[in-house]
Amino acid sequence: MKPLAPPGGFRGPVKRSITIAGHATSISLEPGFWAALEDAAARRSLPLSALVAAIDGLRIEGDDPPNLASAIRSWLLGEAGNVRPVQP
């Protein structure tokens, strides 16, 4: 079975500035991930920066934390469900 292109086609990352704990940080995500992140924040009635700060807090609890963009993508995959756990 041939894979389907994502809605809107393949697009490169878009950089945005988000304030976390009073500090501006730049995050690069593909438009589909930005849209999914905005939807997740809206479902929780949170500002985008608050959701990103919460994900960042979870990220830095780990022994070997990934970069923030990777953590956001991983978190969004978990939110999407039907994702098998990854063994370290």
C-alpha positions, 0 to 999 in steps of 0.5 A: 500500500502506497503511503498518503501525503499528509493534509496540506502536503509536506512542509518544512519547519516553522520557527516561533518564539514562545515564552516559558518561565519568563524567557523567550525560546524559539521552537521549530515545528512543522505546520501540522505539529503547530496546528495539533499543539494549538488544538491540544492547548485549546481543548485544555483551555490553556494558552499555547505557552502554558502547554509548552511549559508543561511539556517542557517540565515533563521533558526535563524530568528525564535522565537524558532529556531531548530537545524541546521540539522533539519532546513536543512531537513525542507528546503529540504522538502520545496524545494521538493515541495508538502509539506503541511504547518505545523501549529505551 
